[in-house]
Amino acid sequence: MPLVIAEIGKPQIVKKIGGNDDVKRHLENLGFNVGGTVTIVNSLSGNVIVKVKESRIAINEDMARRIFV
């Protein structure tokens, strides 16, 4: 399922990252790697704040739909 509809506060494992090579590289640079753990901290209108590797990152709905957990 896309990250945007995942449960808030529950750790999730990244299964797949979609999009073109530039998008994948950008998300990997932010810490979103296949097999890594992410947790949604908050969600507002599809935009999410995610905890990745002890950091909090805000991503928009379009990017969150490209991350599958």
All heavy atoms as TSV, in Angstrom:
chain	resi	resn	atom	element	x	y	z
A	1	MET	N	N	0.837	-1.175	0.000
A	1	MET	CA	C	0.000	0.000	0.000
A	1	MET	C	C	0.886	1.244	0.000
A	1	MET	O	O	1.997	1.193	0.534
A	1	MET	CB	C	-0.923	-0.025	1.217
A	1	MET	CG	C	-0.290	0.464	2.509
A	1	MET	SD	S	-1.407	0.506	3.890
A	1	MET	CE	C	-0.710	-0.869	4.792
A	2	PRO	N	N	0.406	2.328	-0.566
A	2	PRO	CA	C	1.185	3.571	-0.555
A	2	PRO	C	C	1.329	4.114	0.868
A	2	PRO	O	O	0.436	3.930	1.701
A	2	PRO	CB	C	0.355	4.531	-1.400
A	2	PRO	CG	C	-0.634	3.703	-2.116
A	2	PRO	CD	C	-0.811	2.446	-1.346
A	3	LEU	N	N	2.413	4.772	1.139
A	3	LEU	CA	C	2.689	5.330	2.458
A	3	LEU	C	C	1.587	6.286	2.903
A	3	LEU	O	O	1.267	6.359	4.077
A	3	LEU	CB	C	4.045	6.044	2.447
A	3	LEU	CG	C	4.515	6.635	3.763
A	3	LEU	CD1	C	4.708	5.541	4.801
A	3	LEU	CD2	C	5.796	7.401	3.560
A	4	VAL	N	N	0.979	6.977	1.965
A	4	VAL	CA	C	-0.013	8.000	2.287
A	4	VAL	C	C	-1.229	7.423	3.020
A	4	VAL	O	O	-1.891	8.137	3.766
A	4	VAL	CB	C	-0.424	8.784	1.010
A	4	VAL	CG1	C	-1.303	7.951	0.111
A	4	VAL	CG2	C	-1.089	10.087	1.357
A	5	ILE	N	N	-1.510	6.106	2.867
A	5	ILE	CA	C	-2.667	5.514	3.553
A	5	ILE	C	C	-2.264	4.581	4.693
A	5	ILE	O	O	-3.104	3.894	5.257
A	5	ILE	CB	C	-3.599	4.781	2.564
A	5	ILE	CG1	C	-2.878	3.636	1.864
A	5	ILE	CG2	C	-4.212	5.744	1.575
A	5	ILE	CD1	C	-3.785	2.763	1.027
A	6	ALA	N	N	-0.989	4.572	5.047
A	6	ALA	CA	C	-0.511	3.733	6.150
A	6	ALA	C	C	-0.983	4.316	7.486
A	6	ALA	O	O	-1.301	5.498	7.592
A	6	ALA	CB	C	1.005	3.630	6.128
A	7	GLU	N	N	-1.008	3.466	8.499
A	7	GLU	CA	C	-1.461	3.854	9.827
A	7	GLU	C	C	-0.451	4.773	10.507
A	7	GLU	O	O	0.759	4.521	10.478
A	7	GLU	CB	C	-1.656	2.589	10.660
A	7	GLU	CG	C	-2.232	2.826	12.028
A	7	GLU	CD	C	-2.428	1.533	12.796
A	7	GLU	OE1	O	-2.517	0.459	12.176
A	7	GLU	OE2	O	-2.477	1.619	14.031
A	8	ILE	N	N	-0.950	5.831	11.127
A	8	ILE	CA	C	-0.101	6.793	11.835
A	8	ILE	C	C	0.455	6.148	13.102
A	8	ILE	O	O	-0.268	5.486	13.844
A	8	ILE	CB	C	-0.893	8.066	12.184
A	8	ILE	CG1	C	-1.294	8.789	10.905
A	8	ILE	CG2	C	-0.085	8.998	13.087
A	8	ILE	CD1	C	-2.209	9.965	11.112
A	9	GLY	N	N	1.749	6.313	13.323
A	9	GLY	CA	C	2.400	5.840	14.527
A	9	GLY	C	C	2.877	4.398	14.489
A	9	GLY	O	O	3.546	3.946	15.404
A	10	LYS	N	N	2.558	3.668	13.445
A	10	LYS	CA	C	2.962	2.265	13.338
A	10	LYS	C	C	4.162	2.152	12.395
A	10	LYS	O	O	4.087	2.566	11.247
A	10	LYS	CB	C	1.803	1.428	12.811
A	10	LYS	CG	C	2.113	-0.043	12.718
A	10	LYS	CD	C	0.914	-0.829	12.226
A	10	LYS	CE	C	1.279	-2.295	12.081
A	10	LYS	NZ	N	0.200	-3.046	11.439
A	11	PRO	N	N	5.274	1.584	12.849
A	11	PRO	CA	C	6.440	1.423	11.967
A	11	PRO	C	C	6.100	0.555	10.753
A	11	PRO	O	O	5.405	-0.452	10.875
A	11	PRO	CB	C	7.474	0.734	12.856
A	11	PRO	CG	C	7.044	1.044	14.247
A	11	PRO	CD	C	5.549	1.120	14.206
A	12	GLN	N	N	6.567	0.970	9.595
A	12	GLN	CA	C	6.317	0.273	8.338
A	12	GLN	C	C	7.652	-0.020	7.660
A	12	GLN	O	O	8.598	0.756	7.778
A	12	GLN	CB	C	5.470	1.143	7.391
A	12	GLN	CG	C	4.160	1.614	7.963
A	12	GLN	CD	C	3.107	0.529	8.003
A	12	GLN	OE1	O	3.151	-0.424	7.236
A	12	GLN	NE2	N	2.159	0.673	8.906
A	13	ILE	N	N	7.703	-1.107	6.902
A	13	ILE	CA	C	8.890	-1.468	6.128
A	13	ILE	C	C	8.669	-1.023	4.685
A	13	ILE	O	O	7.631	-1.333	4.091
A	13	ILE	CB	C	9.146	-2.993	6.153
A	13	ILE	CG1	C	9.274	-3.497	7.594
A	13	ILE	CG2	C	10.383	-3.344	5.333
A	13	ILE	CD1	C	10.468	-2.980	8.339
A	14	VAL	N	N	9.627	-0.311	4.109
A	14	VAL	CA	C	9.528	0.130	2.718
A	14	VAL	C	C	9.723	-1.084	1.808
A	14	VAL	O	O	10.740	-1.769	1.875
A	14	VAL	CB	C	10.587	1.214	2.394
A	14	VAL	CG1	C	10.529	1.604	0.930
A	14	VAL	CG2	C	10.390	2.433	3.280
A	15	LYS	N	N	8.726	-1.353	0.958
A	15	LYS	CA	C	8.774	-2.502	0.050
A	15	LYS	C	C	9.247	-2.107	-1.347
A	15	LYS	O	O	9.928	-2.862	-2.016
A	15	LYS	CB	C	7.386	-3.152	-0.083
A	15	LYS	CG	C	6.778	-3.595	1.218
A	15	LYS	CD	C	7.505	-4.775	1.783
A	15	LYS	CE	C	6.783	-5.261	3.040
A	15	LYS	NZ	N	7.519	-6.203	3.796
A	16	LYS	N	N	8.851	-0.893	-1.786
A	16	LYS	CA	C	9.156	-0.463	-3.149
A	16	LYS	C	C	9.101	1.057	-3.219
A	16	LYS	O	O	8.325	1.677	-2.506
A	16	LYS	CB	C	8.115	-1.074	-4.106
A	16	LYS	CG	C	8.252	-0.654	-5.537
A	16	LYS	CD	C	7.115	-1.245	-6.377
A	16	LYS	CE	C	7.092	-0.607	-7.748
A	16	LYS	NZ	N	5.921	-1.011	-8.513
A	17	ILE	N	N	9.935	1.616	-4.072
A	17	ILE	CA	C	9.903	3.052	-4.345
A	17	ILE	C	C	9.656	3.225	-5.831
A	17	ILE	O	O	10.425	2.732	-6.660
A	17	ILE	CB	C	11.212	3.740	-3.929
A	17	ILE	CG1	C	11.425	3.593	-2.423
A	17	ILE	CG2	C	11.192	5.215	-4.317
A	17	ILE	CD1	C	12.728	4.133	-1.915
A	18	GLY	N	N	8.567	3.898	-6.170
A	18	GLY	CA	C	8.197	4.093	-7.570
A	18	GLY	C	C	8.689	5.435	-8.095
A	18	GLY	O	O	9.262	6.237	-7.368
A	19	GLY	N	N	8.446	5.660	-9.376
A	19	GLY	CA	C	8.839	6.915	-10.003
A	19	GLY	C	C	10.051	6.737	-10.897
A	19	GLY	O	O	10.611	5.643	-11.018
A	20	ASN	N	N	10.455	7.831	-11.531
A	20	ASN	CA	C	11.625	7.760	-12.407
A	20	ASN	C	C	12.908	7.747	-11.579
A	20	ASN	O	O	12.877	7.850	-10.360
A	20	ASN	CB	C	11.607	8.914	-13.427
A	20	ASN	CG	C	11.684	10.275	-12.774
A	20	ASN	OD1	O	12.280	10.430	-11.720
A	20	ASN	ND2	N	11.073	11.262	-13.392
A	21	ASP	N	N	14.032	7.610	-12.231
A	21	ASP	CA	C	15.313	7.481	-11.532
A	21	ASP	C	C	15.628	8.686	-10.645
A	21	ASP	O	O	16.182	8.530	-9.556
A	21	ASP	CB	C	16.452	7.255	-12.524
A	21	ASP	CG	C	16.409	5.869	-13.153
A	21	ASP	OD1	O	15.768	4.978	-12.559
A	21	ASP	OD2	O	17.010	5.681	-14.220
A	22	ASP	N	N	15.283	9.895	-11.118
A	22	ASP	CA	C	15.564	11.093	-10.321
A	22	ASP	C	C	14.763	11.096	-9.029
A	22	ASP	O	O	15.282	11.449	-7.969
A	22	ASP	CB	C	15.260	12.362	-11.127
A	22	ASP	CG	C	16.249	12.593	-12.246
A	22	ASP	OD1	O	17.383	12.080	-12.140
A	22	ASP	OD2	O	15.895	13.279	-13.220
A	23	VAL	N	N	13.498	10.708	-9.105
A	23	VAL	CA	C	12.644	10.659	-7.913
A	23	VAL	C	C	13.154	9.606	-6.944
A	23	VAL	O	O	13.259	9.851	-5.740
A	23	VAL	CB	C	11.173	10.373	-8.309
A	23	VAL	CG1	C	10.324	10.098	-7.084
A	23	VAL	CG2	C	10.604	11.531	-9.102
A	24	LYS	N	N	13.503	8.432	-7.461
A	24	LYS	CA	C	14.024	7.362	-6.606
A	24	LYS	C	C	15.302	7.803	-5.901
A	24	LYS	O	O	15.473	7.586	-4.708
A	24	LYS	CB	C	14.291	6.101	-7.430
A	24	LYS	CG	C	13.042	5.400	-7.891
A	24	LYS	CD	C	13.401	4.179	-8.711
A	24	LYS	CE	C	12.168	3.495	-9.259
A	24	LYS	NZ	N	12.504	2.330	-10.082
A	25	ARG	N	N	16.184	8.434	-6.635
A	25	ARG	CA	C	17.455	8.895	-6.072
A	25	ARG	C	C	17.205	9.958	-4.990
A	25	ARG	O	O	17.823	9.931	-3.925
A	25	ARG	CB	C	18.353	9.435	-7.175
A	25	ARG	CG	C	19.755	9.740	-6.730
A	25	ARG	CD	C	20.699	10.107	-7.877
A	25	ARG	NE	N	20.062	10.591	-9.084
A	25	ARG	CZ	C	19.971	9.884	-10.232
A	25	ARG	NH1	N	20.501	8.688	-10.315
A	25	ARG	NH2	N	19.376	10.375	-11.296
A	26	HIS	N	N	16.278	10.870	-5.252
A	26	HIS	CA	C	15.953	11.916	-4.283
A	26	HIS	C	C	15.417	11.301	-2.986
A	26	HIS	O	O	15.852	11.672	-1.884
A	26	HIS	CB	C	14.930	12.883	-4.874
A	26	HIS	CG	C	14.469	13.931	-3.922
A	26	HIS	ND1	N	15.298	14.909	-3.439
A	26	HIS	CD2	C	13.265	14.146	-3.341
A	26	HIS	CE1	C	14.622	15.682	-2.605
A	26	HIS	NE2	N	13.385	15.232	-2.531
A	27	LEU	N	N	14.493	10.353	-3.109
A	27	LEU	CA	C	13.928	9.715	-1.924
A	27	LEU	C	C	14.980	8.890	-1.177
A	27	LEU	O	O	14.995	8.869	0.049
A	27	LEU	CB	C	12.729	8.846	-2.307
A	27	LEU	CG	C	11.483	9.633	-2.729
A	27	LEU	CD1	C	10.426	8.697	-3.293
A	27	LEU	CD2	C	10.922	10.431	-1.565
A	28	GLU	N	N	15.871	8.234	-1.907
A	28	GLU	CA	C	16.942	7.476	-1.262
A	28	GLU	C	C	17.890	8.409	-0.517
A	28	GLU	O	O	18.368	8.080	0.568
A	28	GLU	CB	C	17.696	6.634	-2.281
A	28	GLU	CG	C	16.890	5.438	-2.755
A	28	GLU	CD	C	17.553	4.668	-3.889
A	28	GLU	OE1	O	18.634	5.079	-4.354
A	28	GLU	OE2	O	16.963	3.660	-4.302
A	29	ASN	N	N	18.148	9.590	-1.072
A	29	ASN	CA	C	19.002	10.569	-0.393
A	29	ASN	C	C	18.360	11.082	0.897
A	29	ASN	O	O	19.058	11.457	1.834
A	29	ASN	CB	C	19.329	11.743	-1.312
A	29	ASN	CG	C	20.301	11.361	-2.405
A	29	ASN	OD1	O	21.047	10.397	-2.276
A	29	ASN	ND2	N	20.289	12.111	-3.495
A	30	LEU	N	N	17.021	11.094	0.930
A	30	LEU	CA	C	16.308	11.506	2.135
A	30	LEU	C	C	16.280	10.400	3.186
A	30	LEU	O	O	15.907	10.640	4.330
A	30	LEU	CB	C	14.870	11.915	1.791
A	30	LEU	CG	C	14.706	13.208	0.999
A	30	LEU	CD1	C	13.253	13.414	0.621
A	30	LEU	CD2	C	15.224	14.396	1.789
A	31	GLY	N	N	16.635	9.163	2.786
A	31	GLY	CA	C	16.670	8.061	3.735
A	31	GLY	C	C	15.652	6.971	3.486
A	31	GLY	O	O	15.567	6.013	4.242
A	32	PHE	N	N	14.837	7.119	2.436
A	32	PHE	CA	C	13.842	6.100	2.105
A	32	PHE	C	C	14.505	5.026	1.255
A	32	PHE	O	O	14.730	5.211	0.065
A	32	PHE	CB	C	12.672	6.717	1.327
A	32	PHE	CG	C	11.878	7.696	2.135
A	32	PHE	CD1	C	12.151	9.050	2.053
A	32	PHE	CD2	C	10.874	7.264	2.969
A	32	PHE	CE1	C	11.432	9.959	2.786
A	32	PHE	CE2	C	10.146	8.176	3.714
A	32	PHE	CZ	C	10.421	9.530	3.632
A	33	ASN	N	N	14.835	3.894	1.877
A	33	ASN	CA	C	15.472	2.788	1.179
A	33	ASN	C	C	14.618	1.540	1.327
A	33	ASN	O	O	14.008	1.328	2.374
A	33	ASN	CB	C	16.868	2.522	1.754
A	33	ASN	CG	C	17.788	3.701	1.552
A	33	ASN	OD1	O	17.942	4.186	0.438
A	33	ASN	ND2	N	18.392	4.175	2.625
A	34	VAL	N	N	14.590	0.705	0.287
A	34	VAL	CA	C	13.849	-0.552	0.352
A	34	VAL	C	C	14.398	-1.381	1.504
A	34	VAL	O	O	15.607	-1.543	1.645
A	34	VAL	CB	C	13.949	-1.303	-0.985
A	34	VAL	CG1	C	13.295	-2.675	-0.881
A	34	VAL	CG2	C	13.318	-0.493	-2.110
A	35	GLY	N	N	13.500	-1.855	2.350
A	35	GLY	CA	C	13.900	-2.616	3.525
A	35	GLY	C	C	14.042	-1.764	4.769
A	35	GLY	O	O	14.130	-2.285	5.874
A	36	GLY	N	N	14.044	-0.449	4.611
A	36	GLY	CA	C	14.166	0.454	5.750
A	36	GLY	C	C	12.837	0.650	6.454
A	36	GLY	O	O	11.776	0.348	5.920
A	37	THR	N	N	12.904	1.155	7.665
A	37	THR	CA	C	11.708	1.387	8.469
A	37	THR	C	C	11.336	2.864	8.453
A	37	THR	O	O	12.197	3.723	8.593
A	37	THR	CB	C	11.950	0.945	9.931
A	37	THR	OG1	O	12.338	-0.419	9.928
A	37	THR	CG2	C	10.709	1.110	10.773
A	38	VAL	N	N	10.041	3.137	8.274
A	38	VAL	CA	C	9.513	4.497	8.328
A	38	VAL	C	C	8.269	4.493	9.215
A	38	VAL	O	O	7.571	3.491	9.303
A	38	VAL	CB	C	9.157	5.051	6.929
A	38	VAL	CG1	C	10.371	5.140	6.052
A	38	VAL	CG2	C	8.080	4.248	6.259
A	39	THR	N	N	8.019	5.606	9.861
A	39	THR	CA	C	6.839	5.756	10.709
A	39	THR	C	C	6.198	7.097	10.409
A	39	THR	O	O	6.881	8.122	10.439
A	39	THR	CB	C	7.227	5.712	12.207
A	39	THR	OG1	O	7.942	4.507	12.459
A	39	THR	CG2	C	5.995	5.759	13.090
A	40	ILE	N	N	4.898	7.098	10.130
A	40	ILE	CA	C	4.180	8.355	9.912
A	40	ILE	C	C	3.940	8.993	11.273
A	40	ILE	O	O	3.377	8.375	12.170
A	40	ILE	CB	C	2.852	8.131	9.181
A	40	ILE	CG1	C	3.105	7.595	7.775
A	40	ILE	CG2	C	2.056	9.433	9.115
A	40	ILE	CD1	C	1.847	7.325	6.975
A	41	VAL	N	N	4.398	10.226	11.422
A	41	VAL	CA	C	4.225	10.973	12.659
A	41	VAL	C	C	2.910	11.736	12.620
A	41	VAL	O	O	2.168	11.787	13.601
A	41	VAL	CB	C	5.408	11.950	12.885
A	41	VAL	CG1	C	5.188	12.802	14.114
A	41	VAL	CG2	C	6.705	11.169	12.984
A	42	ASN	N	N	2.602	12.330	11.461
A	42	ASN	CA	C	1.378	13.115	11.305
A	42	ASN	C	C	0.989	13.154	9.833
A	42	ASN	O	O	1.850	13.042	8.961
A	42	ASN	CB	C	1.591	14.527	11.839
A	42	ASN	CG	C	0.302	15.261	12.095
A	42	ASN	OD1	O	-0.776	14.735	11.863
A	42	ASN	ND2	N	0.415	16.491	12.589
A	43	SER	N	N	-0.290	13.323	9.573
A	43	SER	CA	C	-0.788	13.411	8.203
A	43	SER	C	C	-1.833	14.512	8.129
A	43	SER	O	O	-2.720	14.599	8.989
A	43	SER	CB	C	-1.406	12.073	7.796
A	43	SER	OG	O	-1.935	12.146	6.500
A	44	LEU	N	N	-1.733	15.357	7.097
A	44	LEU	CA	C	-2.681	16.442	6.912
A	44	LEU	C	C	-2.930	16.632	5.427
A	44	LEU	O	O	-2.001	16.971	4.681
A	44	LEU	CB	C	-2.141	17.737	7.536
A	44	LEU	CG	C	-3.021	18.968	7.425
A	44	LEU	CD1	C	-4.339	18.749	8.161
A	44	LEU	CD2	C	-2.319	20.181	7.982
A	45	SER	N	N	-4.135	16.350	4.991
A	45	SER	CA	C	-4.536	16.495	3.579
A	45	SER	C	C	-3.636	15.701	2.639
A	45	SER	O	O	-3.323	16.149	1.543
A	45	SER	CB	C	-4.525	17.966	3.168
A	45	SER	OG	O	-5.399	18.709	3.983
A	46	GLY	N	N	-3.188	14.531	3.058
A	46	GLY	CA	C	-2.335	13.699	2.219
A	46	GLY	C	C	-0.853	13.958	2.391
A	46	GLY	O	O	-0.041	13.097	2.102
A	47	ASN	N	N	-0.485	15.141	2.864
A	47	ASN	CA	C	0.916	15.440	3.155
A	47	ASN	C	C	1.271	14.770	4.476
A	47	ASN	O	O	0.452	14.726	5.390
A	47	ASN	CB	C	1.141	16.945	3.248
A	47	ASN	CG	C	0.759	17.633	1.951
A	47	ASN	OD1	O	1.025	17.137	0.875
A	47	ASN	ND2	N	0.108	18.774	2.068
A	48	VAL	N	N	2.479	14.228	4.560
A	48	VAL	CA	C	2.844	13.475	5.755
A	48	VAL	C	C	4.180	13.929	6.334
A	48	VAL	O	O	5.052	14.400	5.615
A	48	VAL	CB	C	2.914	11.952	5.469
A	48	VAL	CG1	C	1.548	11.399	5.168
A	48	VAL	CG2	C	3.874	11.623	4.359
A	49	ILE	N	N	4.303	13.793	7.642
A	49	ILE	CA	C	5.581	13.947	8.329
A	49	ILE	C	C	5.986	12.541	8.732
A	49	ILE	O	O	5.227	11.826	9.383
A	49	ILE	CB	C	5.462	14.863	9.553
A	49	ILE	CG1	C	5.037	16.260	9.109
A	49	ILE	CG2	C	6.795	14.921	10.303
A	49	ILE	CD1	C	4.752	17.209	10.261
A	50	VAL	N	N	7.185	12.141	8.303
A	50	VAL	CA	C	7.628	10.766	8.468
A	50	VAL	C	C	8.930	10.734	9.255
A	50	VAL	O	O	9.811	11.566	9.052
A	50	VAL	CB	C	7.856	10.119	7.077
A	50	VAL	CG1	C	8.229	8.672	7.213
A	50	VAL	CG2	C	6.632	10.269	6.206
A	51	LYS	N	N	9.048	9.767	10.151
A	51	LYS	CA	C	10.296	9.553	10.879
A	51	LYS	C	C	11.093	8.505	10.118
A	51	LYS	O	O	10.641	7.389	9.901
A	51	LYS	CB	C	10.010	9.069	12.292
A	51	LYS	CG	C	11.253	8.872	13.126
A	51	LYS	CD	C	10.897	8.431	14.528
A	51	LYS	CE	C	12.160	8.180	15.313
A	51	LYS	NZ	N	11.854	7.632	16.641
A	52	VAL	N	N	12.284	8.906	9.675
A	52	VAL	CA	C	13.184	8.026	8.935
A	52	VAL	C	C	14.573	8.160	9.542
A	52	VAL	O	O	15.117	9.262	9.584
A	52	VAL	CB	C	13.245	8.414	7.440
A	52	VAL	CG1	C	14.182	7.506	6.686
A	52	VAL	CG2	C	11.874	8.397	6.813
A	53	LYS	N	N	15.132	7.057	10.007
A	53	LYS	CA	C	16.497	7.075	10.565
A	53	LYS	C	C	16.695	8.200	11.578
A	53	LYS	O	O	17.603	9.010	11.465
A	53	LYS	CB	C	17.532	7.205	9.443
A	53	LYS	CG	C	17.552	6.041	8.496
A	53	LYS	CD	C	18.625	6.217	7.456
A	53	LYS	CE	C	18.672	5.024	6.529
A	53	LYS	NZ	N	19.668	5.170	5.495
A	54	GLU	N	N	15.820	8.285	12.563
A	54	GLU	CA	C	15.899	9.272	13.645
A	54	GLU	C	C	15.751	10.713	13.169
A	54	GLU	O	O	16.074	11.640	13.905
A	54	GLU	CB	C	17.211	9.112	14.446
A	54	GLU	CG	C	17.420	7.722	15.008
A	54	GLU	CD	C	16.271	7.247	15.893
A	54	GLU	OE1	O	15.736	8.052	16.670
A	54	GLU	OE2	O	15.907	6.066	15.774
A	55	SER	N	N	15.278	10.929	11.953
A	55	SER	CA	C	15.007	12.270	11.439
A	55	SER	C	C	13.538	12.363	11.063
A	55	SER	O	O	12.916	11.365	10.722
A	55	SER	CB	C	15.841	12.552	10.195
A	55	SER	OG	O	17.206	12.541	10.498
A	56	ARG	N	N	13.009	13.559	11.102
A	56	ARG	CA	C	11.627	13.776	10.661
A	56	ARG	C	C	11.670	14.536	9.351
A	56	ARG	O	O	12.346	15.562	9.251
A	56	ARG	CB	C	10.835	14.541	11.704
A	56	ARG	CG	C	10.588	13.709	12.931
A	56	ARG	CD	C	9.733	14.423	13.914
A	56	ARG	NE	N	9.558	13.566	15.077
A	56	ARG	CZ	C	8.625	13.752	15.980
A	56	ARG	NH1	N	7.791	14.759	15.867
A	56	ARG	NH2	N	8.521	12.926	16.993
A	57	ILE	N	N	10.909	14.026	8.380
A	57	ILE	CA	C	10.902	14.602	7.044
A	57	ILE	C	C	9.461	14.834	6.614
A	57	ILE	O	O	8.625	13.942	6.774
A	57	ILE	CB	C	11.599	13.659	6.038
A	57	ILE	CG1	C	13.042	13.409	6.464
A	57	ILE	CG2	C	11.530	14.224	4.626
A	57	ILE	CD1	C	13.725	12.319	5.685
A	58	ALA	N	N	9.173	16.006	6.075
A	58	ALA	CA	C	7.851	16.307	5.534
A	58	ALA	C	C	7.882	16.061	4.026
A	58	ALA	O	O	8.778	16.554	3.335
A	58	ALA	CB	C	7.476	17.751	5.831
A	59	ILE	N	N	6.933	15.266	3.545
A	59	ILE	CA	C	6.824	15.023	2.108
A	59	ILE	C	C	5.383	15.232	1.671
A	59	ILE	O	O	4.447	15.030	2.452
A	59	ILE	CB	C	7.319	13.614	1.707
A	59	ILE	CG1	C	6.579	12.525	2.456
A	59	ILE	CG2	C	8.813	13.485	1.925
A	59	ILE	CD1	C	6.926	11.126	1.990
A	60	ASN	N	N	5.215	15.648	0.429
A	60	ASN	CA	C	3.872	15.899	-0.070
A	60	ASN	C	C	3.185	14.595	-0.483
A	60	ASN	O	O	3.799	13.529	-0.512
A	60	ASN	CB	C	3.891	16.917	-1.220
A	60	ASN	CG	C	4.614	16.418	-2.449
A	60	ASN	OD1	O	4.822	15.222	-2.630
A	60	ASN	ND2	N	4.993	17.342	-3.307
A	61	GLU	N	N	1.919	14.686	-0.773
A	61	GLU	CA	C	1.115	13.500	-1.094
A	61	GLU	C	C	1.636	12.771	-2.320
A	61	GLU	O	O	1.665	11.539	-2.354
A	61	GLU	CB	C	-0.340	13.905	-1.306
A	61	GLU	CG	C	-1.245	12.744	-1.579
A	61	GLU	CD	C	-2.701	13.146	-1.744
A	61	GLU	OE1	O	-3.008	14.354	-1.749
A	61	GLU	OE2	O	-3.532	12.227	-1.869
A	62	ASP	N	N	2.090	13.514	-3.323
A	62	ASP	CA	C	2.593	12.885	-4.553
A	62	ASP	C	C	3.789	11.992	-4.253
A	62	ASP	O	O	3.859	10.852	-4.721
A	62	ASP	CB	C	2.976	13.975	-5.566
A	62	ASP	CG	C	3.453	13.396	-6.878
A	62	ASP	OD1	O	2.761	12.500	-7.410
A	62	ASP	OD2	O	4.512	13.825	-7.376
A	63	MET	N	N	4.729	12.468	-3.456
A	63	MET	CA	C	5.902	11.657	-3.091
A	63	MET	C	C	5.491	10.487	-2.197
A	63	MET	O	O	6.009	9.379	-2.338
A	63	MET	CB	C	6.935	12.505	-2.368
A	63	MET	CG	C	7.659	13.458	-3.252
A	63	MET	SD	S	8.683	12.580	-4.419
A	63	MET	CE	C	9.534	13.930	-5.154
A	64	ALA	N	N	4.562	10.723	-1.271
A	64	ALA	CA	C	4.127	9.657	-0.360
A	64	ALA	C	C	3.440	8.526	-1.129
A	64	ALA	O	O	3.491	7.379	-0.710
A	64	ALA	CB	C	3.192	10.226	0.698
A	65	ARG	N	N	2.809	8.838	-2.238
A	65	ARG	CA	C	2.145	7.800	-3.054
A	65	ARG	C	C	3.166	6.959	-3.820
A	65	ARG	O	O	2.828	5.885	-4.306
A	65	ARG	CB	C	1.147	8.421	-4.019
A	65	ARG	CG	C	-0.065	8.985	-3.328
A	65	ARG	CD	C	-1.180	9.298	-4.294
A	65	ARG	NE	N	-2.329	9.822	-3.581
A	65	ARG	CZ	C	-3.236	9.070	-2.965
A	65	ARG	NH1	N	-3.102	7.779	-2.963
A	65	ARG	NH2	N	-4.265	9.617	-2.354
A	66	ARG	N	N	4.392	7.392	-3.936
A	66	ARG	CA	C	5.433	6.638	-4.647
A	66	ARG	C	C	6.198	5.686	-3.730
A	66	ARG	O	O	6.991	4.881	-4.200
A	66	ARG	CB	C	6.412	7.607	-5.300
A	66	ARG	CG	C	5.747	8.443	-6.376
A	66	ARG	CD	C	6.675	9.514	-6.857
A	66	ARG	NE	N	5.926	10.460	-7.664
A	66	ARG	CZ	C	6.292	10.859	-8.869
A	66	ARG	NH1	N	7.391	10.393	-9.392
A	66	ARG	NH2	N	5.573	11.723	-9.524
A	67	ILE	N	N	5.963	5.794	-2.433
A	67	ILE	CA	C	6.634	4.937	-1.457
A	67	ILE	C	C	5.637	3.871	-1.009
A	67	ILE	O	O	4.594	4.188	-0.448
A	67	ILE	CB	C	7.130	5.744	-0.244
A	67	ILE	CG1	C	8.084	6.847	-0.700
A	67	ILE	CG2	C	7.785	4.829	0.774
A	67	ILE	CD1	C	8.376	7.882	0.353
A	68	PHE	N	N	5.964	2.617	-1.278
A	68	PHE	CA	C	5.071	1.513	-0.942
A	68	PHE	C	C	5.594	0.758	0.273
A	68	PHE	O	O	6.775	0.448	0.356
A	68	PHE	CB	C	4.916	0.550	-2.121
A	68	PHE	CG	C	4.182	1.165	-3.274
A	68	PHE	CD1	C	4.849	1.880	-4.248
A	68	PHE	CD2	C	2.803	1.049	-3.369
A	68	PHE	CE1	C	4.195	2.463	-5.304
A	68	PHE	CE2	C	2.119	1.625	-4.426
A	68	PHE	CZ	C	2.799	2.341	-5.388
A	69	VAL	N	N	4.682	0.477	1.216
A	69	VAL	CA	C	5.062	-0.229	2.450
A	69	VAL	C	C	4.254	-1.500	2.581
A	69	VAL	O	O	3.257	-1.694	1.926
A	69	VAL	CB	C	4.837	0.663	3.694
A	69	VAL	CG1	C	5.783	1.842	3.681
A	69	VAL	CG2	C	3.409	1.152	3.791
